[in-house]
Amino acid sequence: MELCEEALKKQLGKYKFRDLTIEELKNFNKTYPNFVFSMNTYTFKDGSQKDLLNFSGTVPVKYGNSYNIPVHLWIMDSHPFAPPICFLKPTANMGISVGKHVDARGRIYLPYLQSWSHPKSTVIGLIKEMIAKFEEELPLYSLSSSDAARQSELLSYIAKITEGETDMKSKGKIGGDKDGCFNKITVVGAGDLGMACVLAVAAKGAADKVVLLDLSEGAAKGGTMDLEIFSLPNVEISKDFSASANSKVVVLTVNSLGNAQTYLDVIQSNVDLFRGIIPAISHYSQNSVLLVASHPVEIMTYVSWKLSAFPKSRVVGIGGNLDTERLQYILTNLLKAEVLGKDAWIVGEQGEDKVPSWTSCNSAASQIETMAARNSREKVANRALEVLKGKGQRSWSVGLSVADLTDSILKDKRKVHSISILAKGCCNINSEVFLSLPCILGTNGVIEMIKLEEDPLVLEKLQSSAASIHDLQQQLKLVQTTAEEKCGVHSCCVPFKNIILYLSFEVRLFNY
């Protein structure tokens, strides 16, 4: 079917990168002229809808004999920086063969989609990989006439999904409430930590819906498969970034499993991983709070802040929340120092360089009384820290801490937590680094930082941590740290920041 460029321009009026999209579709049409293009309403799993360009046709596959596999592709409005959504479109006499790359609804999952990155990823390249994978494992099979009759209702429903016409409206607002009353959390990463966060958040009951975004290749396996088998209420597993749309909180748990040799290489691998995640997440949930649990949490929170262009108040790391809660519990319940427990915090960076601090002191007391109180407090604190040393950062315990933080955000509790926040301007720190400090947390993230008691040893430790973290950050290849300077973005250009984020996403490929 020949494309009418002028008609496409009108139809793609709301597409962020219309000209890039049209140019690619023209090339695709030359290679696959049998595909039919149209604009339809697509309904996402959470009930939200968008008018999207879609096209359907057949791809040639050789599997002993030659087959034409019918497929249906939806082009996102952020194309070519977001991958298409792909489905099989079986006829009444075809059955879906669920496998590594296809689920029971005919949704297609491919490594090419998961690693989508403009400009190296194209729709033509996607179809080529689709053909290659389907030649390894044929996604459809022929049904007998009786089987075909039994499947007609299922195929009708699948057709509605692929045409974006589900009946979710008639069932009420199951997700994506546009009035902002729906508490939805997305957890990115389906490893042990991601699974622990999902289970803890679901158990806490603060969220109306929890989405587990599984970015691993292939079909669901391990824990995600178990979650699908023993399905939990209000928990959804997806491989599609669009499933995270309109989340109030997005929890990032992913860590790169590359073959990095040095600590800097490990961090750089995580940065490269986040380059492919944060722009998409921030696009679909532009008003969310990003809660970072990936390691090292201070640096990855900084990376998330830079890549998202979110306000500093809406990008935080889990920081010392778990250790603080443990320290307060030990002081209050084990050492019976209830007064001290209320004002004790673990601050700084995670790991061996964390340090205990306090948020109140009796300023009316004499210097001698203050020193005596500090000496007594220090002895108790040292005993508490010895107990704390035996406690590791296990996935399930971190998951409980994440659930505690998301509960404070969703319910606007305005509770004080020690979390990783931008520390510039605090404790004589002048660099853009994230450190764990006590602050009030609410619906829009950080509301206010709580002032720490002045302690030269704590200040020295914080400044030392800030210097070492800043030194590591300077060695990272983080596109977004210079994107605004390269593009000439100023505060007056805020409406265009998201576009620049996508454009800067693969700046390194253009050798700027």
C-alpha positions in Angstrom: 0.0 0.0 0.0 1.6 3.3 -1.1 1.9 5.9 1.7 0.4 9.3 1.3 3.0 11.6 3.1 0.6 14.6 3.5 -2.1 12.4 5.0 0.4 10.8 7.3 1.6 14.2 8.5 -1.9 15.2 9.5 -2.6 11.9 11.2 0.7 12.0 13.1 0.2 15.6 14.3 0.6 14.6 18.0 3.7 12.4 17.4 6.8 13.9 19.0 9.1 13.0 16.2 6.7 13.0 13.2 9.3 13.6 10.4 11.6 10.8 11.7 8.6 8.5 12.0 7.4 9.3 8.4 10.8 8.8 6.9 11.2 5.4 8.5 7.7 4.3 7.5 8.4 5.3 3.9 11.5 3.1 3.9 9.5 0.3 5.5 6.8 0.6 2.9 9.3 0.1 0.1 10.5 -3.1 1.6 7.1 -4.5 2.7 4.5 -2.9 0.4 1.8 -5.4 1.5 1.3 -3.8 4.9 -1.8 -1.7 5.5 -1.5 1.5 7.6 -4.2 3.2 9.7 -4.9 5.3 12.8 -6.8 3.6 15.7 -7.3 3.9 19.4 -5.0 1.6 21.4 -6.1 0.7 24.9 -3.3 -0.1 27.3 -3.5 -2.6 30.1 -4.2 0.0 32.7 -7.2 1.4 30.7 -5.5 4.5 29.3 -6.0 5.1 25.6 -4.1 6.8 22.7 -4.6 7.3 19.0 -1.7 5.5 17.4 -0.5 4.6 13.9 -0.7 0.9 13.3 -0.2 -1.4 10.4 -0.8 -5.0 9.7 0.4 -7.5 7.1 2.2 -10.8 6.8 5.9 -11.7 7.2 7.4 -14.6 5.2 8.7 -17.5 7.3 10.4 -20.7 6.2 9.8 -23.6 8.6 10.1 -26.6 6.4 7.4 -25.1 4.1 6.9 -21.4 3.5 4.3 -19.5 5.6 2.9 -16.0 5.8 2.6 -15.1 9.4 0.0 -12.3 10.0 1.2 -9.6 12.4 -0.1 -6.3 13.7 2.3 -3.5 14.8 1.4 -0.3 16.8 3.8 2.6 16.5 4.2 4.6 19.7 3.9 8.4 19.7 7.5 8.7 20.8 8.7 6.6 17.9 11.6 6.0 16.9 12.8 6.3 20.5 10.3 3.8 21.8 9.7 0.3 20.3 6.5 -0.7 18.6 3.9 -2.9 20.3 3.6 -6.1 18.3 1.0 -8.8 18.1 0.2 -11.9 16.0 -3.0 -11.6 14.1 -4.2 -15.2 13.7 -7.1 -16.1 11.5 -10.0 -18.3 12.7 -8.2 -21.5 11.6 -4.9 -20.6 13.3 -3.9 -21.4 16.9 -1.2 -19.4 18.9 1.8 -21.5 19.8 2.9 -20.0 23.2 6.7 -19.9 23.4 9.8 -18.0 24.2 8.7 -15.0 22.1 4.9 -15.1 22.1 2.4 -15.2 24.9 -1.2 -16.6 25.0 -2.7 -13.4 23.7 -0.3 -13.3 20.7 1.8 -10.5 22.2 5.3 -10.7 20.6 8.4 -10.3 22.8 11.8 -10.1 21.1 15.3 -9.2 22.2 15.3 -6.5 19.5 12.3 -4.8 21.2 14.0 -4.9 24.7 17.2 -3.4 23.4 15.5 -0.9 21.1 17.8 2.1 20.6 17.5 4.8 17.9 19.0 5.1 15.3 20.3 1.5 15.1 16.9 0.0 15.7 14.3 0.2 12.9 11.0 -1.4 12.1 12.7 -3.2 9.1 15.3 -4.6 11.5 12.5 -5.6 13.9 10.7 -7.6 11.1 14.0 -9.3 10.1 14.5 -10.5 13.7 10.8 -11.5 13.9 11.3 -13.7 10.8 14.5 -15.2 12.2 12.9 -16.0 15.6 9.7 -17.4 14.0 11.9 -19.6 11.8 13.3 -21.1 15.0 9.9 -21.5 16.6 6.8 -21.2 14.5 4.3 -19.0 16.4 1.1 -20.3 14.8 -0.3 -23.7 13.9 -3.3 -24.9 11.9 -6.4 -25.8 13.7 -9.0 -28.5 12.8 -12.5 -27.2 12.0 -13.8 -28.2 15.5 -10.8 -26.5 17.2 -11.3 -23.4 15.1 -14.9 -23.1 16.2 -14.0 -23.4 19.9 -11.3 -20.7 19.5 -13.5 -18.2 17.7 -14.4 -16.4 20.9 -10.8 -16.2 22.0 -9.7 -14.9 18.7 -12.4 -12.3 18.7 -11.0 -11.0 22.0 -7.4 -11.1 20.8 -8.5 -9.1 17.7 -10.0 -6.5 20.0 -6.8 -6.2 22.0 -4.7 -5.8 18.8 -7.1 -3.2 17.5 -7.1 -1.4 20.8 -10.8 -2.0 21.5 -10.9 -3.8 24.9 -14.0 -3.6 27.0 -12.1 -2.0 29.9 -14.2 1.1 29.8 -17.4 -0.9 30.6 -15.6 -2.4 33.6 -14.8 1.0 35.1 -11.4 2.6 35.6 -9.2 -0.4 36.4 -6.0 1.7 36.0 -4.5 4.9 34.8 -7.1 7.1 36.5 -6.7 10.5 34.8 -8.0 12.3 37.9 -4.8 11.1 39.8 -6.8 9.2 42.4 -5.3 5.8 41.4 -2.3 4.6 43.4 -0.1 2.7 40.9 3.5 1.6 41.5 5.8 0.2 38.9 8.8 -1.9 39.9 11.5 -2.0 37.2 13.5 -5.3 37.2 12.4 -8.8 37.9 15.4 -10.1 39.8 15.3 -11.1 43.5 15.2 -7.5 44.7 12.4 -6.6 42.2 10.4 -9.6 43.2 10.9 -8.8 46.9 9.7 -5.2 46.3 6.6 -6.3 44.5 5.6 -8.8 47.3 6.4 -6.3 50.0 4.4 -3.4 48.3 1.5 -5.7 47.6 1.5 -6.9 51.2 1.6 -3.4 52.5 -1.6 -2.7 50.6 -0.9 1.0 49.9 -1.0 0.6 46.1 -4.2 -0.1 44.0 -2.0 -1.7 41.4 1.6 -2.9 41.2 3.3 -3.4 37.8 6.5 -5.6 37.6 8.4 -4.5 34.5 10.5 -7.5 33.5 13.2 -6.4 31.1 14.9 -9.8 30.8 14.9 -11.4 27.3 12.5 -14.2 26.4 9.3 -15.4 28.1 8.7 -15.2 31.9 10.9 -17.4 33.9 12.0 -18.0 37.5 10.1 -15.7 40.0 8.0 -13.9 37.3 6.7 -17.3 36.1 5.8 -18.2 39.6 4.0 -14.8 40.0 2.0 -15.6 36.9 1.2 -19.1 38.1 0.2 -18.0 41.6 -1.3 -14.7 40.5 -1.7 -12.0 43.1 -4.5 -9.5 43.1 -3.6 -6.1 41.6 -0.2 -7.3 40.4 0.6 -7.3 36.7 3.8 -8.5 34.9 4.8 -6.8 31.7 7.7 -6.4 29.3 6.3 -3.2 27.9 7.3 0.3 29.2 3.8 1.5 28.4 2.4 -0.7 31.2 4.1 1.7 33.6 2.0 4.7 32.4 0.7 7.1 35.1 2.5 5.4 38.0 2.7 7.5 41.2 6.0 5.8 42.1 8.6 4.0 40.0 11.0 1.7 41.9 14.3 1.0 40.0 15.9 -2.3 41.1 17.8 -3.3 37.9 21.6 -3.9 37.9 23.8 -4.8 34.9 25.0 -8.4 34.8 27.8 -7.6 32.4 31.4 -8.8 32.5 32.9 -5.6 33.9 36.4 -5.8 35.3 36.7 -2.8 37.5 34.3 -1.0 39.9 34.1 1.9 37.5 33.2 -0.5 34.7 30.4 -2.0 36.8 29.0 1.4 37.4 29.3 2.4 33.8 27.4 -0.8 32.8 24.6 0.3 35.1 24.7 3.8 33.6 24.4 2.3 30.1 21.5 0.2 31.3 19.7 3.2 32.7 20.1 5.1 29.5 17.6 2.7 28.0 15.2 2.8 30.9 14.9 6.3 32.4 13.8 8.2 29.3 11.0 5.7 28.6 9.9 5.6 32.3 9.9 9.4 32.7 7.9 9.7 29.4 5.1 7.4 30.5 5.0 8.6 34.2 5.9 12.3 34.0 4.6 13.1 37.5 6.0 10.1 39.3 8.5 9.9 42.1 11.6 7.8 41.1 12.8 5.6 43.9 16.2 4.1 43.1 17.3 0.9 44.7 20.0 -0.1 42.2 23.6 -0.1 43.2 25.5 2.0 43.9 22.4 3.8 45.0 23.9 7.3 45.4 25.4 7.3 41.9 22.4 5.6 40.2 20.1 8.1 41.9 22.2 10.9 40.4 22.1 9.2 37.0 18.3 8.9 37.2 17.9 12.5 38.1 20.0 13.6 35.1 18.4 11.3 32.6 14.8 12.1 33.7 15.1 15.9 34.0 12.7 15.5 37.0 12.9 18.0 39.8 15.4 17.0 42.5 12.5 16.5 45.0 11.0 13.7 42.8 14.2 11.6 42.4 15.4 9.8 45.6 17.3 6.7 46.5 16.6 4.2 49.3 19.7 5.4 51.1 19.9 4.6 54.8 16.2 4.1 55.4 16.6 0.4 56.2 19.7 0.9 58.5 18.0 3.9 60.2 14.9 1.9 61.0 17.1 -0.9 62.3 19.2 1.5 64.4 16.1 3.1 65.9 14.6 -0.3 66.7 17.9 -1.5 68.4 18.2 1.7 70.5 14.5 1.7 71.5 13.7 -1.9 72.0 17.0 -3.7 72.7 19.0 -1.1 74.5 15.9 0.7 76.0 17.2 4.1 74.9 13.9 5.3 73.6 14.8 9.0 73.7 17.9 8.5 71.6 16.1 6.2 69.2 13.7 8.9 68.1 16.6 11.2 66.9 19.1 8.7 65.5 19.7 8.4 61.8 22.1 6.7 59.4 23.4 9.2 56.9 25.9 9.5 54.1 26.4 6.6 51.7 25.5 3.0 51.9 28.1 0.5 53.0 31.1 0.9 55.4 31.1 4.7 55.0 27.7 5.2 56.6 27.7 7.2 59.8 25.2 7.7 62.6 23.9 11.2 63.3 21.3 13.0 65.3 18.7 15.6 64.6 18.3 17.3 68.0 20.3 18.5 70.9 19.5 20.6 74.0 20.9 24.0 73.0 20.1 25.4 76.5 22.4 22.9 78.2 25.8 24.0 79.2 28.9 22.9 77.2 29.9 20.5 79.9 26.4 18.9 80.1 26.3 18.7 76.3 29.7 16.9 76.1 28.7 14.5 78.9 25.5 13.7 77.0 27.3 13.2 73.8 29.8 10.8 75.4 27.0 8.8 76.9 25.1 8.8 73.7 28.2 7.7 71.7 28.7 4.6 73.9 25.1 3.6 73.4 25.3 4.3 69.7 28.5 2.2 69.4 26.7 -0.8 71.0 23.8 -0.3 68.6 26.1 -0.2 65.6 27.8 -3.4 66.7 24.4 -5.1 66.6 23.7 -3.5 63.3 26.8 -4.8 61.7 25.4 -8.3 61.8 22.5 -7.3 59.6 23.0 -7.7 55.9 21.1 -6.0 53.1 19.0 -9.0 52.0 16.6 -8.6 49.1 13.5 -9.2 51.3 14.6 -6.7 53.9 15.3 -4.0 51.3 11.9 -4.8 49.8 10.3 -4.1 53.1 12.1 -0.8 53.3 11.0 0.1 49.8 7.4 -0.7 50.7 7.8 1.6 53.7 9.0 4.5 51.5 6.3 4.0 48.9 3.6 3.9 51.6 4.8 7.3 52.9 4.7 8.7 49.3 1.3 7.3 48.3 -0.4 8.2 51.5 1.3 11.6 51.9 2.3 10.6 55.4 5.0 13.3 55.6 7.1 10.9 57.7 10.8 11.5 58.1 13.1 9.0 56.3 16.8 8.9 55.8 17.0 8.6 51.9 19.4 9.6 49.2 18.7 13.2 48.1 20.7 15.9 46.3 23.1 17.1 49.0 24.5 20.1 47.2 24.2 23.2 49.5 24.1 21.0 52.7 27.0 20.4 55.1 29.3 22.6 52.9 28.9 20.2 50.0 29.2 22.1 46.7 29.0 19.3 44.2 26.0 17.5 42.7 26.0 14.3 44.7 23.3 12.3 46.4 23.7 11.3 50.0 21.4 9.8 52.6 19.9 12.6 54.8 16.8 12.8 56.9 13.9 14.5 55.2 10.1 14.6 55.1 8.6 12.5 52.4 5.2 13.0 50.8 3.2 12.6 47.6 5.5 14.8 45.6 8.7 13.3 47.0 11.0 15.3 49.3 9.1 18.1 51.1 11.8 19.3 53.5 15.2 18.3 54.7 15.7 17.9 58.5 18.7 19.7 59.9 21.3 17.5 61.5 23.0 18.3 64.8 26.4 19.9 64.1 29.1 17.3 64.6 32.6 17.9 63.0 33.2 14.2 62.6 29.9 13.6 60.8 30.5 16.7 58.6 34.0 15.4 57.7 32.6 12.0 56.8 29.8 13.4 54.6 32.2 15.7 52.8 34.7 12.8 52.2 31.9 10.7 50.8 30.7 13.5 48.6 34.2 14.0 47.2 34.7 10.3 46.4 31.3 10.0 44.8 31.8 13.1 42.7 35.2 11.9 41.6 33.5 8.6 40.3 30.7 10.5 38.6 33.2 12.7 36.7 34.7 9.5 35.2 31.4 8.2 33.9 30.2 8.6 30.4 26.8 10.1 31.1 25.3 11.8 28.1 22.8 13.8 30.0 25.4 15.6 32.1 26.2 17.8 29.1 23.1 17.4 27.0 21.6 20.7 28.2 24.8 22.5 27.5 25.2 21.0 24.0 21.6 21.7 23.1 21.5 25.1 24.8 18.6 24.4 27.1 17.8 26.9 29.7 15.0 27.0 32.4 12.8 28.9 29.9 12.8 25.8 27.7 11.3 23.3 30.1 8.5 22.2 27.7 11.1 20.9 25.3 13.2 19.0 27.9 11.6 15.7 27.2 12.3 16.0 23.5 16.0 16.8 24.3 16.1 13.9 26.6 15.2 11.6 23.7 17.6 13.3 21.4 20.4 13.1 23.8 19.6 9.5 24.6 21.9 8.3 21.8 24.1 11.3 21.2 27.2 9.1 21.5 26.2 7.4 18.2 26.4 10.7 16.3 29.9 11.5 17.7 28.9 14.9 18.9 
